[in-house]
Amino acid sequence: MSTALEITAFAYLGVVSIVLAVIDLRHHRLPNRIVLPSYGIGGALLLGAVLAGAPPAALGRALAGMVLLFGFYLLLRVLSSRGLGGGDVKLAGVLGLYLGWLGWEVLAVGAVAGFVVGGVTGVVLVLSRRADRRTRIAFGPAMLIGAWLVIGVSVAGGVAGSLVV
């Protein structure tokens, strides 16, 4: 990440991620009053980053990623309404915005990472007898952790790559 607005956008996502993860773990909800403004705030900050010199293609990818991940989660929700909540669908669009900004590969791996984290979490909870197959498990935190793992690897790789002479 090169511009201050990119860093601000991802810092905003970081704060929102923590707040949403805590709320989802406690209440099994991802409130619209937090998720929905994140589209506009994240989009505005990333647009500002383009105006400040970031590649315009990144914004196009971000918008496409937002639509693609939202659409994919919406399809999953329609196919199995008991599996995902509406908040998960809306959060997917926000994460798609940020993952898409970083690249197509980051978007694809970030989309899968949430399911991997969620699956591992479910297995650990069942094996530790803290849950069974009927237990509702908040999926938002898994989505957020998966996305942040991929964002971290992507940014660390970019930093390491820029250090190579």
N, C-alpha and C positions, 0 to 999 in steps of 0.2 A: 504494500500500500504506500502510495506516495504523497497524497495530499492530506492536509489537516482535516478536510471535510470527510475524506474516506475514514480516517482514524476516528473522527467524531461519530460517524454513522455506525461503525462497528462497536464503539464504546456504548452508544445508545442501545444497540442490540444486546450488548452484554448486561446492561442494567435491567432491561426489560426481560431478558432470559432468566435472570435470578428471581425477579419478582413473579414471573409466570410459573416457574418451576415450583416455587414454594406454595403458591396458591393452588396449583393443580394437585400437588401432593396432599395438601390439607383438605381441599374441597372438591376435587375432581371437576374443576372448572377452569376455563381460560377466558376471563372476562373480556367482552367486546370493548369495554372502555379502555383497555390496555392494548389489545391486539389490533383493533381497527385503526387507531391513530398511528400505529407503527408502519402501516403502509405509506401514509402521507409523509411522515417524518423521515423514514428511511429513504423513500423516493426523492424527497426534496434535498436531503443531504448528499445523496449520490448524484443527483442532477447538478448540484453545486460543485461537486468534485469534478464533473466533466467540464463545467464552465471554468474551473480553476486549472484545467490541464490534463485531467485523467482521460484515457481513451474513450471516445463516444461509443465504440462498440461494446464496452463494458456495460453501459446503461441499457443498450438494446438487449444484451444477454440477460441482464438483471430482470428486465420487464418480462422477457420470454420465460425465464426461470420461475418467476412469480406465477405466471399464468399456468405453466406446465405443472408445477408442483401442486398448486391449488386444484387444478383439474384432475390430477392423478388421485389426490386424496378424496376429492369429491366423488369420483368414480368408486373408490373403495368404500366410501360411506354409503353410497346408493346400493352397492352390491351386498353390503353387510352392515346394516344400520346399528347393530349392537357392538360392532368392532371399534369404530371410531366415533368420536363426538364431533359436533359442528365446530367446536373450538379448535380441535386438531386440524380440521380442514383449513380454517382461517389462518392458523399459525403456519401451516405448510406454505401458504402463499408468501408470508413474510420471510420465512427461511429461504424460499426459492429466490426471492429478490436478492438477498445477500450472497447465497451460494452461486447464483448465476453471475453476479458481479465478478466473482473470482474466476469463473470459467465453466465451460460445459462439463469437463471431467469432475470438477469440484461439485457441481450441481448433482451429477449422477451418483457420485460416491456419497455425498451428503444425504441424498434421498434414501439410499440403502442403509446408511449408518444408523439412522434412527430406528429402523426395524431390527437391526442387529443388536443394538443396545437394549431395545425393548425386549427382544427374545431372551437375551442373556439375563436380564433382570428378572423376567418371568421364571426362567429355569431356576435361578438362585433362590427366589422366593418360595417356589414349590419344594425344592430340595431341602430348604431350611424349615419347611413346614409353616411358613408365615403366610402362605397362600395355597389355594387349590385351583382347579381349572375353572371354577365359577367366580373367583375373586376378581373384582374390578381393579385394574391397575392403571393408574394415570399414565397416559402415553406421551403427554407434552414434555415431561422431563427427559424421556428417552430421545425424542425428536431433537430437543435442544442440545443435549449432551452429544449426540451423534453429529449434529451440524457443527458444534464448536470443536469437536475433535478434528473434523475435516478442515475447518477454517484454520485451526492452529497448525496443522501439518502443511496446508497450502501456504500460509503466510511464512512459516519457518522455512519452507523450501524456497520461497521467493527471496527471503533475506539471505539464506545460505547461497543461493544461486547468484545473487548480486555481489556477493563477496569474492566469488571466484574470478580471478583475473585472467 
